[in-house]
């Protein structure tokens, strides 16, 4: 049996703004739904899909009053997994769609400066996915959003669990992991368990690959600086659906990540929703919660989510799925349940403090501009510093357009309160590089997010400007003359420049100002010459 997927927060959001979901936002079974500000107008838009005919999948744009209109943007014919990310780091939000069979159009859609989108399915052309669950994560901490896919792959006719690394341009390559036991018809969840700043993976699903026939294993993998290593196993729980079968949060607010998972349990002969509390996070040791500690309704064919619903500093659990009218648990539930469980943990969680030392640099390399944003680590009363993720806010002050809408409140007593439950949009990074932003004036800030997806206050906003490099306008007035091992740079413009000569090891050979001309005699070899002024720089290779 299949249920609506990932719609809990969709309806909570719609209720919070006192509106009713419009008729066309009906994803259908095995559905996916995500929120983001796709068009940069400051309002939360929706992408949704599922098995509900052609009407059950679309991008819906929010007009600011809570009313949505169906976009003409493509979302695929049979999609069951979708979402948003900036895959090419140009400050414009992109989206992805993965679906069943080749007509599912597994692809990313990259946003162009004019607001149009370019579809790129080349990275996944060799694959034919069925029932894929796709998660976005910066797995290797390189500042680019990667994709992890769980499902069935029809070309190889087997279960598929694979990590696709992003090259920074929105193109992806499968990155093999020898320790990974492939699963399908399940879900993947990410969290930094051992506080080393690398996202760890909790994977579940039906088996049948890599020597494991079991369908009821949740396996936790440690991310050892880009290499997955099996670290813990939780059984027996079979989710029997796609996505959101588990969550990794700090349920008891003790600073250690806990695991909540759901599914059919053979040993209990019923559906179960189980809590495993972290004991030794550095060795990935967990213990099952005692009977009576929690009275979660058991669900399979499940979708669960966590959020502090009553703002009491304790993470709560929302869940939906199939319960089977169990009478062995506390109370009696209907066969299909949708509800929440309020956390009774004694200790409260406070939101993180704001990050400090926000810095921005703007460089011009050739015809490109590169903006680097950085900040110091924030702190939290419970979550370890390295486990904090970060949420970047970036807005063009001239146009008012959002590039990175943080989907959070900026001011007042609710400063930092998040409208969605997710890791920060730049993950565990404290440095984010953007390329080729349009010329203009920008304002940015950042917030920290703790292990329970609670957002801290935003840092005081900072500004930077992107201007056309003056070097671009004087390139044709800079001449290079070579004679033997001597070369001379002649600057025929009125703009002074700085010349820096590097060898191939990156060491500086010579650095000098150049108002009129300057000569180098570095000897034979290959060098890199950097031209620089106050507005930018560009490089060229010198071979002598």
LUMGUBA-825712 format. One line per 4 residues: number of its first residue (from 1); their letters; for each residue x, y, z of C-alpha. Coordinates in pm, 1 decimal. Each point is the difference from the previous one (the first is absolute). Example, Ala and Ser with C-alpha at 12.3 -4.5 7.8 and 13.67 -1.06 7.14 Angstrom:
// residues 2
1> as> 1230.0 -450.0 780.0 ~ 137.0 344.0 -66.0
//
This chain:
// residues 544
1> xxxx> 0.0 0.0 0.0 ~ 129.8 345.8 -87.4 ~ -69.0 330.0 167.2 ~ 38.9 366.6 -71.9
5> xxxx> 363.6 90.8 60.6 ~ 157.2 310.6 147.4 ~ -320.1 201.1 22.9 ~ -7.5 58.1 375.4
9> xxxx> 185.3 329.6 -5.8 ~ -172.6 105.8 -317.4 ~ -334.7 2.7 172.4 ~ 141.5 143.6 323.0
13> xxxx> 138.4 288.3 -203.1 ~ -326.5 53.7 -182.6 ~ -186.2 5.1 330.3 ~ 254.5 234.4 159.4
17> xxxx> -70.8 267.0 -260.4 ~ -374.5 -59.4 31.5 ~ -62.0 -125.0 -352.4 ~ -130.4 -316.2 -154.1
21> xxxx> 199.7 -211.2 -243.3 ~ -120.9 69.1 -349.9 ~ -155.0 -275.6 -202.2 ~ 296.2 -57.3 -229.3
25> xxxx> 250.3 -60.9 285.2 ~ -96.9 -366.7 29.3 ~ 317.0 -206.2 -31.8 ~ -157.2 -345.7 31.9
29> xxxx> 152.9 -320.1 134.0 ~ 375.8 -43.1 43.1 ~ 23.0 376.8 -31.5 ~ 274.5 247.0 76.1
33> xxxx> -43.0 368.6 83.0 ~ 260.9 266.9 73.4 ~ -3.8 373.1 68.0 ~ 239.0 270.5 -123.7
37> xxxx> -5.3 351.2 -141.1 ~ 64.6 -98.0 -360.1 ~ -66.0 336.2 -163.7 ~ 168.6 214.6 266.8
41> xxxx> -306.7 206.6 85.8 ~ 20.0 -78.8 371.8 ~ -287.8 -248.4 12.4 ~ 9.8 -377.8 42.3
45> xxxx> -72.3 -191.4 -319.6 ~ -76.2 -372.0 -27.3 ~ 119.0 -288.5 -213.8 ~ -205.1 -317.7 32.2
49> xxxx> -54.7 -325.7 -181.1 ~ -131.5 -350.5 41.1 ~ -210.0 -268.5 -161.6 ~ -312.4 201.2 -65.7
53> xxxx> 1.0 38.5 -376.8 ~ 140.2 303.8 -175.3 ~ -185.5 235.8 236.4 ~ 178.6 -135.2 306.7
57> xxxx> 335.5 158.3 -77.6 ~ 92.2 364.3 -50.3 ~ 182.3 304.7 129.3 ~ -238.5 240.0 173.8
61> xxxx> 103.7 363.9 39.2 ~ -113.0 198.5 304.6 ~ -130.3 351.9 -68.0 ~ 63.0 120.2 355.8
65> xxxx> -358.6 -27.9 118.8 ~ 25.5 -376.8 36.8 ~ -163.0 -63.4 -335.4 ~ 187.0 -218.5 -245.8
69> xxxx> 5.1 -16.3 -377.6 ~ 117.8 -296.1 -205.2 ~ 329.7 70.3 -176.5 ~ 66.8 -117.2 -355.5
73> xxxx> 337.6 -139.7 110.2 ~ 62.6 -367.5 -78.9 ~ -15.6 -250.2 285.1 ~ 3.7 -336.2 -180.8
77> xxxx> -260.9 -255.2 -90.6 ~ 31.3 -255.8 278.0 ~ 204.6 170.4 267.5 ~ 5.0 -108.2 363.5
81> xxxx> 293.0 202.4 137.8 ~ 69.1 370.2 -41.6 ~ 156.9 298.0 170.5 ~ 206.3 318.6 -19.8
85> xxxx> 369.5 94.6 24.8 ~ 249.9 234.5 -164.6 ~ 195.4 -264.7 -189.5 ~ 232.9 233.5 -192.9
89> xxxx> 61.5 257.1 278.3 ~ -110.8 299.1 -204.6 ~ -243.2 120.9 265.3 ~ -304.2 -113.0 -198.4
93> xxxx> -212.1 -281.7 137.8 ~ -24.0 -313.8 -213.8 ~ -222.2 -306.3 36.8 ~ 18.2 -373.6 -61.7
97> xxxx> -252.9 -266.0 -95.0 ~ 48.7 -376.9 17.6 ~ -269.3 -243.5 -101.3 ~ -90.5 -350.2 -104.1
101> xxxx> 149.1 -143.8 -317.2 ~ 154.1 212.6 -271.8 ~ -312.8 210.5 -39.9 ~ 61.5 117.4 356.0
105> xxxx> 259.2 239.8 -143.0 ~ 267.4 -25.9 269.2 ~ 151.2 341.7 -47.7 ~ 106.5 326.6 153.1
109> xxxx> -141.8 328.2 -127.1 ~ 253.4 283.1 22.7 ~ -132.9 352.6 31.0 ~ 131.3 262.3 -241.3
113> xxxx> 42.6 371.8 69.8 ~ -321.5 81.7 -188.6 ~ -204.1 -234.8 221.5 ~ -25.9 -280.0 -256.5
117> xxxx> 126.0 -352.3 70.3 ~ 226.7 -233.4 -195.9 ~ -67.2 -370.3 42.7 ~ 303.0 -226.4 37.6
121> xxxx> -61.8 -374.9 17.4 ~ 348.0 -97.9 -123.5 ~ 128.8 -104.1 342.9 ~ -273.3 -263.8 35.3
125> xxxx> -51.8 -109.4 -361.1 ~ 151.2 -343.2 68.8 ~ -245.7 -73.6 281.9 ~ -363.5 -103.5 5.7
129> xxxx> -123.6 53.8 354.1 ~ -314.8 -141.5 156.5 ~ -141.1 144.1 324.2 ~ 305.1 216.6 70.7
133> xxxx> 45.9 196.5 320.7 ~ 242.8 289.5 -51.0 ~ 168.8 206.1 269.8 ~ 222.5 308.0 -37.5
137> xxxx> 318.5 17.5 207.8 ~ 351.9 140.6 -31.0 ~ 153.7 -340.6 65.3 ~ 366.3 93.4 -45.5
141> xxxx> -12.0 354.9 140.1 ~ 119.0 158.4 -325.4 ~ -271.1 265.6 -6.8 ~ -214.3 -166.9 -267.9
145> xxxx> -337.8 -170.6 45.7 ~ 18.0 -374.3 -73.2 ~ -283.0 -251.0 -52.6 ~ -55.4 -336.9 166.1
149> xxxx> -243.5 -237.1 -173.5 ~ -169.4 -307.3 150.4 ~ -227.3 -221.9 -208.0 ~ -6.5 -267.1 -268.1
153> xxxx> 209.4 35.0 -314.8 ~ -165.4 -169.3 -298.6 ~ 300.6 -17.0 -235.1 ~ 208.5 -204.7 244.1
157> xxxx> -319.6 -157.8 139.6 ~ 96.2 40.4 364.9 ~ -24.2 215.4 308.5 ~ 175.5 333.7 -24.7
161> xxxx> 155.6 222.6 264.5 ~ 242.2 247.2 -145.6 ~ 167.6 330.5 69.5 ~ 28.8 242.3 -291.4
165> xxxx> 266.4 266.6 56.3 ~ -53.1 345.3 -148.1 ~ 286.3 147.3 -204.5 ~ -117.6 351.3 88.1
169> xxxx> -171.5 55.8 -332.3 ~ -306.7 -210.8 75.4 ~ 137.4 -316.2 -161.4 ~ 28.2 -316.1 204.6
173> xxxx> 217.2 -311.7 5.3 ~ -69.7 -317.8 196.6 ~ 250.4 -25.7 284.5 ~ 40.4 -363.2 103.6
177> xxxx> 0.2 -102.7 366.3 ~ 126.2 -353.3 59.5 ~ -155.8 -32.8 346.9 ~ -346.1 104.7 -114.5
181> xxxx> -259.9 -280.4 -4.9 ~ -256.8 106.5 -255.7 ~ -363.1 35.4 98.0 ~ -315.7 103.7 -180.9
185> xxxx> -355.9 100.6 75.2 ~ 117.6 174.2 312.8 ~ 158.6 325.2 110.5 ~ 324.1 180.0 81.1
189> xxxx> 53.2 243.2 289.2 ~ 309.9 210.4 74.3 ~ 143.3 137.9 323.9 ~ 342.9 57.3 152.4
193> xxxx> -9.0 -265.2 273.3 ~ 356.2 19.4 132.5 ~ 44.8 378.6 -26.6 ~ 286.2 -11.5 -248.8
197> xxxx> -167.2 232.6 -251.7 ~ -75.0 -276.4 -254.0 ~ -357.0 -116.6 -73.9 ~ -71.0 -362.5 95.1
201> xxxx> -262.8 -215.4 -170.0 ~ -290.8 -206.4 135.1 ~ -125.0 -223.6 -282.8 ~ -287.4 -246.1 -13.2
205> xxxx> -208.7 -183.4 -255.6 ~ -65.0 -337.5 -153.5 ~ 306.5 -215.1 -60.8 ~ 107.8 -239.8 -269.2
209> xxxx> 341.3 145.5 -84.3 ~ 354.7 -36.6 131.3 ~ -77.0 -324.5 182.0 ~ -277.8 138.0 217.7
213> xxxx> -348.9 -135.7 -63.9 ~ -148.8 159.4 311.0 ~ -263.0 270.6 -47.4 ~ -12.5 116.2 360.6
217> xxxx> 344.8 144.5 69.4 ~ 77.0 365.2 66.9 ~ 376.7 47.7 -29.3 ~ 194.3 301.0 122.0
221> xxxx> 318.6 94.0 -188.1 ~ 276.0 222.7 126.3 ~ 130.0 252.0 -252.9 ~ 374.3 -25.8 53.0
225> xxxx> 108.8 307.2 -195.9 ~ -180.6 -109.7 -315.2 ~ 3.3 -376.9 50.9 ~ -303.1 -181.2 141.7
229> xxxx> 66.8 -260.5 268.7 ~ -267.4 -223.6 158.0 ~ -44.1 115.9 360.0 ~ -327.4 -131.4 148.2
233> xxxx> -302.5 -215.0 -87.6 ~ -363.0 30.3 114.5 ~ -242.6 -285.1 -66.5 ~ -258.9 -125.7 -59.3
237> xxxx> -205.3 277.6 -160.7 ~ -123.1 -0.1 -358.4 ~ -125.8 338.4 -116.5 ~ -178.3 -129.5 -315.5
241> xxxx> -11.4 345.7 -160.9 ~ 217.0 274.1 -146.5 ~ 166.6 271.9 202.9 ~ -30.8 137.4 352.9
245> xxxx> -2.7 -330.1 186.6 ~ 240.2 132.0 263.6 ~ 143.3 311.3 159.4 ~ 326.3 70.1 184.2
249> xxxx> -48.5 268.1 266.3 ~ 93.7 66.7 362.5 ~ -330.1 -117.6 150.0 ~ 103.7 22.6 366.1
253> xxxx> 213.0 315.2 -31.9 ~ 315.6 -156.8 141.0 ~ 230.8 106.5 -284.0 ~ 4.3 -342.8 -162.2
257> xxxx> -183.6 -80.8 -321.1 ~ -281.7 -253.5 33.4 ~ -170.4 -212.9 -264.6 ~ -376.0 -27.8 -54.6
261> xxxx> -110.2 -258.9 -254.3 ~ -317.0 -172.1 -111.8 ~ -124.9 -311.2 -177.9 ~ -140.6 -350.1 32.7
265> xxxx> 178.1 -205.8 265.4 ~ -2.4 -378.5 -45.7 ~ 115.4 -64.2 354.8 ~ -278.6 213.9 147.1
269> xxxx> -249.1 -115.5 -263.7 ~ -129.2 353.5 -42.3 ~ 86.9 344.2 -126.8 ~ 250.5 189.6 213.6
273> xxxx> 142.2 347.7 44.7 ~ 318.0 -30.9 203.2 ~ 240.4 236.1 174.3 ~ 370.0 -82.9 39.3
277> xxxx> 187.9 248.2 219.5 ~ 363.8 86.8 -58.5 ~ 235.8 -138.4 263.3 ~ 349.9 38.4 -146.7
281> xxxx> -32.3 210.9 -312.1 ~ 370.4 -26.5 -83.5 ~ -32.0 -377.2 -28.8 ~ -356.6 11.5 -136.1
285> xxxx> -148.5 -184.6 296.4 ~ -374.8 18.2 64.3 ~ -247.7 -166.9 233.0 ~ -371.5 -63.4 -43.1
289> xxxx> -230.2 217.2 207.7 ~ -163.5 -183.9 287.7 ~ -366.7 -103.3 -25.9 ~ -208.6 287.9 127.0
293> xxxx> 263.4 263.5 -84.7 ~ -192.7 68.9 -316.3 ~ -344.5 -104.1 -112.5 ~ 42.5 63.9 -369.7
297> xxxx> -271.1 -153.8 -217.5 ~ 163.5 -266.5 -215.4 ~ -11.7 62.0 -375.5 ~ 121.4 -158.9 -318.9
301> xxxx> -51.0 139.6 -352.0 ~ 107.5 300.2 197.0 ~ 100.4 362.3 -17.1 ~ 134.1 168.9 313.1
305> xxxx> 126.6 350.0 72.3 ~ 125.8 194.0 301.1 ~ -54.6 359.4 115.9 ~ -60.1 190.1 322.6
309> xxxx> -375.3 30.6 -47.3 ~ -85.8 176.4 326.2 ~ 315.6 211.4 32.0 ~ 103.5 -150.7 332.8
313> xxxx> 361.9 -75.3 -89.5 ~ -65.5 -369.6 -67.8 ~ -7.5 -163.5 -340.9 ~ -335.2 -169.2 -74.9
317> xxxx> -92.0 -279.5 -238.8 ~ -250.7 6.9 -283.7 ~ -83.7 -327.0 -167.0 ~ -229.8 -155.5 -255.3
321> xxxx> -34.9 -353.2 -131.4 ~ -169.3 -332.9 47.3 ~ -64.4 -112.6 355.7 ~ -226.0 -303.6 -42.4
325> xxxx> -238.3 98.6 282.7 ~ 245.3 -117.5 262.7 ~ -150.9 -60.7 342.6 ~ 323.9 -118.1 160.5
329> xxxx> 131.4 354.5 29.7 ~ -123.0 278.6 223.1 ~ -332.6 112.8 -139.5 ~ -152.8 -120.9 -323.7
333> xxxx> 77.0 149.9 -336.6 ~ -168.5 -20.2 -334.3 ~ 159.2 -202.7 -276.3 ~ 126.8 314.7 -173.4
337> xxxx> 132.4 259.1 241.7 ~ 118.1 357.9 -28.5 ~ 94.5 185.5 314.7 ~ 266.0 122.8 237.7
341> xxxx> 172.1 -97.8 324.3 ~ 113.6 272.5 242.0 ~ 338.7 -55.1 159.3 ~ 2.2 -19.7 381.3
345> xxxx> 379.5 20.5 41.5 ~ 97.8 196.8 311.1 ~ 278.3 209.4 -151.7 ~ -77.2 286.6 -236.5
349> xxxx> 196.7 92.4 -309.2 ~ 95.5 360.4 -72.1 ~ 66.0 132.3 -347.5 ~ 363.1 48.3 -113.2
353> xxxx> 183.0 328.2 31.9 ~ 71.9 199.3 -313.7 ~ 322.2 -60.4 -195.2 ~ 265.6 271.5 7.4
357> xxxx> 267.1 153.8 -222.2 ~ -200.1 10.0 -322.6 ~ 237.8 76.5 -286.5 ~ -49.3 34.1 -374.7
361> xxxx> 252.3 25.6 -282.4 ~ -66.1 70.1 -366.8 ~ 254.9 -106.7 -261.7 ~ 3.0 29.0 -376.7
365> xxxx> 167.7 -281.2 -190.2 ~ -16.8 54.6 -372.9 ~ -361.8 73.5 -84.6 ~ -127.7 -163.2 319.0
369> xxxx> -62.6 136.9 345.5 ~ 41.7 -213.4 310.4 ~ -162.0 97.5 330.6 ~ 120.1 -178.2 313.8
373> xxxx> -207.5 26.8 315.9 ~ 141.4 -126.8 328.9 ~ -80.0 9.6 371.6 ~ 116.2 -140.3 331.3
377> xxxx> -163.2 -299.1 165.0 ~ -303.1 70.4 212.1 ~ -58.4 -159.9 340.7 ~ -296.6 -177.8 155.6
381> xxxx> -95.7 -100.8 351.9 ~ -40.8 -367.4 -96.3 ~ 102.8 -81.3 -357.7 ~ 373.7 -37.2 -50.8
385> xxxx> 153.4 278.0 -204.5 ~ 115.3 -213.7 -293.8 ~ -349.4 -149.0 -37.5 ~ -167.9 335.3 -62.6
389> xxxx> -116.3 68.0 -354.2 ~ -37.7 347.5 -148.7 ~ -274.1 181.7 -185.4 ~ 106.1 274.5 -239.6
393> xxxx> -212.2 304.1 -83.1 ~ 92.2 197.5 -312.3 ~ -198.2 282.3 -163.4 ~ 64.4 244.7 -282.4
397> xxxx> -58.3 342.0 159.6 ~ -51.2 170.8 -335.0 ~ -274.9 -228.2 -129.8 ~ -132.3 -136.9 330.9
401> xxxx> 34.4 -350.9 -143.6 ~ 99.4 -283.2 228.9 ~ 276.9 -227.0 -118.3 ~ 7.3 -215.5 314.4
405> xxxx> -322.3 40.7 193.0 ~ 67.0 -161.3 341.3 ~ -371.7 -70.8 56.0 ~ 26.6 141.2 350.1
409> xxxx> -101.4 307.7 201.3 ~ 260.4 277.8 24.5 ~ -97.9 222.5 288.5 ~ -170.1 27.0 336.6
413> xxxx> -26.4 -265.7 266.0 ~ -45.4 -265.0 -271.1 ~ 321.6 93.6 -181.3 ~ 126.1 -320.1 -161.6
417> xxxx> -326.0 -195.3 24.2 ~ -9.0 -232.8 -299.5 ~ -291.5 -59.5 -233.4 ~ 126.3 -346.3 -97.9
421> xxxx> 166.3 -288.3 183.6 ~ 330.9 -68.3 -172.1 ~ 374.2 44.4 23.1 ~ 138.6 338.4 -102.8
425> xxxx> 20.4 75.1 -371.3 ~ 382.3 1.8 8.6 ~ 16.2 -311.3 220.8 ~ 301.8 -27.4 234.1
429> xxxx> 208.6 255.7 -190.3 ~ 125.2 326.2 148.2 ~ 110.1 125.9 -339.7 ~ -210.1 25.6 -314.4
433> xxxx> 118.4 100.5 -346.3 ~ -232.4 153.0 -260.7 ~ 86.8 60.1 -363.2 ~ -108.8 256.3 -254.1
437> xxxx> -252.7 194.2 201.7 ~ -160.8 281.3 -200.0 ~ 149.9 343.8 54.5 ~ -162.7 165.1 299.9
441> xxxx> -5.0 58.7 374.8 ~ -71.0 -293.4 229.3 ~ -89.9 -57.9 364.7 ~ 65.5 -327.3 175.1
445> xxxx> -5.4 -167.4 338.3 ~ 3.8 -349.2 145.7 ~ -152.8 -199.1 286.6 ~ 102.6 -323.4 171.3
449> xxxx> -235.7 -297.6 23.8 ~ 33.1 -259.3 273.3 ~ -50.2 -377.1 -1.9 ~ -378.1 43.4 35.7
453> xxxx> -24.6 236.7 -300.5 ~ -55.9 295.0 234.1 ~ 128.4 323.8 -150.2 ~ 202.7 252.8 193.6
457> xxxx> -10.3 376.6 -37.3 ~ 146.5 144.4 -316.7 ~ 329.8 183.7 16.1 ~ -3.6 373.1 -68.5
461> xxxx> -35.7 33.9 -379.6 ~ 301.2 88.4 -212.8 ~ 20.4 146.4 -349.6 ~ 220.2 -37.0 -305.8
465> xxxx> -8.0 121.7 -359.2 ~ 70.2 -168.4 -331.1 ~ 123.6 237.7 -268.7 ~ 143.5 -52.3 -344.3
469> xxxx> 373.4 -39.5 44.0 ~ 197.0 301.0 -118.6 ~ 254.3 -253.1 -122.5 ~ -251.8 -112.9 -261.1
473> xxxx> -13.9 349.1 -146.5 ~ 380.9 40.9 -15.9 ~ 99.9 -349.6 -112.9 ~ 66.2 120.3 -352.5
477> xxxx> 234.1 265.1 143.7 ~ 223.2 -254.6 176.6 ~ 269.6 -142.7 -227.7 ~ 241.1 -287.6 63.8
481> xxxx> 335.6 -19.8 -179.8 ~ 237.4 -299.4 30.0 ~ 370.4 -20.2 -87.2 ~ 179.8 -316.9 108.9
485> xxxx> -66.3 -42.3 370.8 ~ -87.5 367.7 43.1 ~ -355.2 120.1 -38.2 ~ -137.1 348.5 42.9
489> xxxx> -350.3 113.0 91.1 ~ -91.7 338.4 -146.8 ~ -293.9 175.7 160.1 ~ -125.2 259.7 -247.7
493> xxxx> -304.1 93.6 207.8 ~ -34.7 257.2 274.4 ~ -99.5 -269.9 247.4 ~ 288.3 -136.0 213.9
497> xxxx> 17.4 -377.0 41.0 ~ 187.7 -247.0 220.8 ~ 189.2 -289.1 -160.0 ~ 67.0 -325.0 186.9
501> xxxx> 199.8 -281.8 -157.1 ~ -51.2 -353.5 136.3 ~ 179.5 -324.2 -78.2 ~ -200.8 -320.6 -49.6
505> xxxx> 36.0 -82.9 370.6 ~ -195.0 315.1 83.6 ~ 298.7 183.7 146.4 ~ 42.9 371.7 -72.2
509> xxxx> 302.3 68.3 -221.5 ~ -43.4 377.5 -30.0 ~ -263.7 254.9 89.7 ~ 13.3 359.9 -120.2
513> xxxx> -218.5 301.6 -85.7 ~ -27.6 94.1 -363.6 ~ -97.3 351.6 -100.7 ~ 178.5 12.3 -335.6
517> xxxx> 208.2 -318.7 -42.6 ~ 178.3 -271.2 192.2 ~ 240.1 -274.2 -110.3 ~ 52.3 -352.7 138.4
521> xxxx> 289.0 -243.3 -50.6 ~ -104.0 -317.4 186.7 ~ 197.1 -242.5 -218.3 ~ -139.1 -290.3 -196.8
525> xxxx> -325.1 -158.7 110.5 ~ -375.7 33.9 16.3 ~ -146.0 276.3 214.3 ~ -331.7 160.1 87.8
529> xxxx> -24.6 378.1 -23.2 ~ -274.5 168.0 197.8 ~ -124.2 346.7 -99.1 ~ -186.3 175.3 281.7
533> xxxx> -152.1 333.5 89.6 ~ -246.9 115.5 264.3 ~ -300.1 -138.9 -188.0 ~ 120.7 -343.7 -100.8
537> xxxx> 262.4 -224.4 -152.6 ~ 70.4 -242.4 -281.8 ~ 277.4 -249.5 -73.6 ~ 196.0 -114.9 -301.4
541> xxxx> 256.2 -276.6 -52.4 ~ 354.2 96.6 -102.5 ~ 225.7 -261.8 -165.6 ~ 368.2 88.7 -35.9
//
